[in-house]
Each structure stands twice: as structure tokens, then as C-alpha cells.
């Protein structure tokens, strides 16, 4: 997998091959999703795809501040802040079907106690943070890198933390207790899935490139689903502290048929989440959600 941090990520080489820069997180589900493209199992005549791996909160901020990459993984919470330069792709999303980010603690704790402690969170532009603030806007938080939240709780620096990614499967083996699963709470509250992250594409690429790149990503996702064993073997290099069975479970949670297409209820959930965030003063910009397919 090649990486880049170009001054201008859209480049056209002398042989008329257009280079598309893609950024996503170094997580097993994203790796599985992009396996086909990253290993050239999926090729597109006239296009070359380069890949940069970075944690999701950094990608959120780069997209908001710089519109750095042609295609970038983002948290849905971040979308209103970058919607003028990016639109959402109709594929590539991660959706919690009655599960999602969790608040975990070093001891058994009732949800009412959360208002009296400080909770470690993985970033204020993550969807996990937005869901937490919709759940209880009074909770005080401190930003900690997502992969340090469980160690910080274990070290006694925080009583509780908001975990994303593989921690949702490993927190119990770290001696921690679940306080609330925000995916369960969201479904009980709204009846909808919890949309966590998606892929955004720069508007300036134009309709033709939008269609070509969207098809390439959808083909990559389908290739991984159809060739699960090699795709999972590739994704294992990004599966922090997970054995093959846990990594397979984690990938199944977030790369599935909804990753190929959100479905009408999935798109409704994105609109609902951002509208609630705006109505409650958590998102100052009115969301204008649109998709390319």
C-alpha cells in the first residue's frame, strides 16, 4: 500500500492517468473495505489510487480545514463542517445495527454517575462524541487518542471512557465494565441504526469522476465480501490486539451489505443524527446532506 501527503492530491500524469488520493483509518474494517483497491484486485482504466492511513479524528480535521484528499473517511458528525467541499458517497459507510460506541468504566457504574466524572473521548468531531452529547449533554469530557483510552482507564487516569473500533470487543478482557452502548440506546430512542462513519468525495472532481470512483469503491467492498478469506488476512495486519475470530467478528459488524448501500433507513438515520445535533445546539451549521452514487 502506498502512502502520500501531496500538496495537491489531484494530479494528472503525462500519460493521462488521473491520480485519486484516498485516506482512511488504519483499522481492520477499513482495510477490508479497501482491500480490492489497495492490492490492485480492482483496477480502473485511466485512474490510479493512492492510500494514506490516519486516525479518524485527524482525517475529520484535515477534511474540515484543508480538503486535503480526494476521498476521505470521515465521521458523520464532521460532515456539516466540510459539506461545502465534500459530498457523501453512497457506499463505504460503517453503521451500528443495534451496537456502537460504548462508555466503559473501571468499575460497575450506573449511567447517572456519568454526570459526576470526566469521560475520556476519542475526539470532538467523532460521531461517538456527538452521540454521547445527545445522550447526555452534561457529561464532561477530555480528548484522548482512541487507542489510549482503555490504557488510561486501566492506569486510573479516568474512571470511564468512550471507546470506538476494536475496543468494543475487547474491553471486558481489559477488566472494564460496560456502562452504556450508544448503539443500543440510539435504536431504542429512534428506532434507527446508528450511522458512524462514511466516505466523502471532493465536489470539485465532478460528476464523471464521482461515478467512476464510487463504482471502484463499491467494487472493492464487494470484492472483499466475495473473497473474505484473503481480504481478512490482509485486514489482520491492522487488527490491533484481535485474534482472527475477533477480527472477523469486528469486520462483519462494520463491513456488510449496508457498506455497499446504506438503504433508505440508513440514509434517514444520517439525516436524523445530524438534525438532532443541530437542533440541540451541538452542531452550529445546518446540515445539508447529499450523496453521490
N, C-alpha and C positions, 0 to 999 in steps of 0.2 A: 504494500500500500504506500503510495507516495503522499507526501505532505507538502503544503506550501503556505506561505503567508505573503501573497503578492501585493504590490502597490495597487494594481488594477486587475482584479481577478478575472475579468472578461478579456480574453486575448484571442486573436485570430492569427494563426501561424501562416507562413507564406504558402503552405500547401492547402490553405483554406479549411483547415481543421479548427473548429471552434473549441476552445477550452472552457469547460464549465467547472468552477470550483464548488466543491461540496464540503460542508462542515457538519460533523455530528459528534455525539458524545462517545467516549471510549467505554461503552457498555455492551454487554453481550447481546442485548436485543437490537441495538442499532447496528452492531457488527453483522448480525444475522440478516438484518434487513438489507444492508448494502453489500452483502457478500457477492452477489452476482456482478455488480458493477465494479467492486474493488478488485476482484480477481479476473476481470475481463471475460467472465462467462456470458455477460450481457454486453454486446457491442452495438454502437450506433454509428453508422457511416457518417463521416463529416464532423463527429464530436469526439472529444477526449475529456474524461472526467478525472479530476484530481481530488484527493481526500485529505482533509485536515481533521484531526481528533482533538476535542477540547471539552471541558466540563460544561454542562448546560447553562449554568448561570453566566459564565464568561461568554458563551455564544449569544445568550439573550442580550447582553450589554453591547457586544460588538455589533449585532444587528441593529440595535436601537441607535447607537452612536455613530456607526460608520457605514452601514450597509455593505459590510466587508465581503461577503461571499455571495455567489450566485444562488446557491441553495443552502439553506441552513436549518438545522434542527433548532426549534425554539420551544419554550414553554408557552402554552396558550395565554397565560397571564401576561406575557410580554407583548403579545400581538398588537394591542391597541397603540403601543408606543412606537411601532415600526410599520404600521399599516399603510402609511403613505408611500413607502418604498418597496414593500413586500406584499404579496398576496399568499394565501394559504394554498397548498397543494391538496388535491382531493384524496391523496394516498399518503401512507407513511406515518400515520398517527399512532400514538400509544393511548389506549383507553382502558380505564379500570372498570371491569364488569362486576361491580359489587365488591371491589377491593381497590386499594390505592395507597397513598402515603399514610404513614402511621405516626402517631405520637407514642413513643415508648419511654419507659422510665426505669430507674434503678430499683424501684420498689413498687408494690401494688398501690395503685393510686386511683382515686375517683376523678372524673372529669372536672368536678367543681374545684378541685385543688389547683388546676392549671392557672387560674387567675391569680394565684399567690406565689408563683415561682416564675423563673425565667427559662424559656424554652429555646434550645439551640435549633436553628433553621438553616436550610441549605442555600438560601438566597432570597431576596425580597421580590425578585421577578419570577420565581418559580410558581407553577400552578399549585404546588403543595402549600406554599405560603399564602396564596390567595384563598385557597380552600380553608386553611386554618383560620384566617381572619374573618371569613364568612361564618365559620363555625362559632368563633368567639373573638370578637374584635378587641377584647380587653387583655388578651394574653400578651405578655411582654416577651420579646424575642431578642436573640443575638445571633448574627450570621456566623456560621462555622462551615468550612468546606464539607461537602456532603459525606466524604469518606472518613471524616474525622469525628462525626457526631457520635457514633457509638463508642469509639475510644474515649472521647471527652466525658461521656456519661459514666463509663466504667472507671475513669480516673477521679470521679467525684466533682468535676468542674461544673456539671449541670445535673439537675435532678431529672430532666426529661429532654427529649429531642424529637424533631420531626424528621423521619427517615424516608428516603426515596431509594430507587434502584434495588439492588440485591439485598439490602438490609431488611427489606420486608420479609425475606425468607430466613434470615439468619439471626435476627435479634434475640430469639429465645436461647439459642446456643451460646450467646454472649452474656447470658444471665439477666436479660432485661424483660420487662413486662409491658404488654400492650395496654395503653390507656384508651385509645380510640383509633379505629380505622376510618379515615376520612372518606374512603370509597364507599364503605357501608353506610356511613352517616349521610353522604350525598344521595345515595339511592333511596334511603328511607325518607329523606326530605323532599326530593324532587321526582323520584321515580325514574331517574335517568342514569346512564353511565357517567363516569367522571372522566372527561377528556383532559389528559395531562400534557401531552406534547405532540407537536406535529412538525411538518417541514414547510418552510416558507421559501418562495422563489421571488427573485427581484422582478418587479414590474417592468423595468426598462429592457429586459430581454426580449419582450414582445411575444405576441400570440403564437407564432410558429415555434419558437424555442420552448415556450411554456408547454405546448402539446408534446413536443419531442422528448423533453426532459421528464415530463410527468409519466409518459409511457415507459421510458427507460427505468424510472424508479419502480413503477408498478411491476414491470417485468422482472426486476431484481428481487422484489419481495416474493413474487410468485415462484421464481427460481429457487429461492431459499426454502419456501414451503414445500415445493415439489422434490427438492433434493436435501431433505432435512439432515441426514447424517453428515455429509461433508460441510454443510452450512453450519451445523452445530459445532463440528470440530474446529472450524475457522473461528467461530464466536468464542470458543473456550479460552482463547488467549486473552480475552477481555473480561472473563468471568471472575471477578475478584472473590476469592475465598469460597467459590462454589465448586462442588463436585459435578460430574456430568449430569446426574439426575436432577440436582437442584438447578443447574444452568438450563436444562431442558424445560423444567417447570417454569422458570422465570421467562424464558423466551416465549413459551406458549401463552403466558399471561399477556404479553405485550406485542407479539407478532402473530397475527391470525387474520381471519377474513376481514375484520374491521380495519386492519392495517392496509388492506387493498382498497377498501372503501368504508368510510365512516358509517354509511347508511343514513337515512333521514333522521332517525332518532339521535345518532351520534352528532350530526350537524346541529340538530336542535339543542343538544347538550352544550356545545361550544357557545352558541348564542346565549343560552340561559346562564352559563357560568360567567361570561363577561358582562352580560346585562346586570346580573346581581352585584357583581363587583363594582360596576359604575353607579348603580342605584344606591349602594351603601357607602359611597364616597371612597372606596378603596382604589378605584381606577379613575383618575381625573379626566381622561379622554374618552369621549363617546365611542364605543367600539363600532367599526364598520367592517363586518366580517364578510369576505367573499372568497371564492375558491376558483382554481383552475383545475380542469380535469383532463 
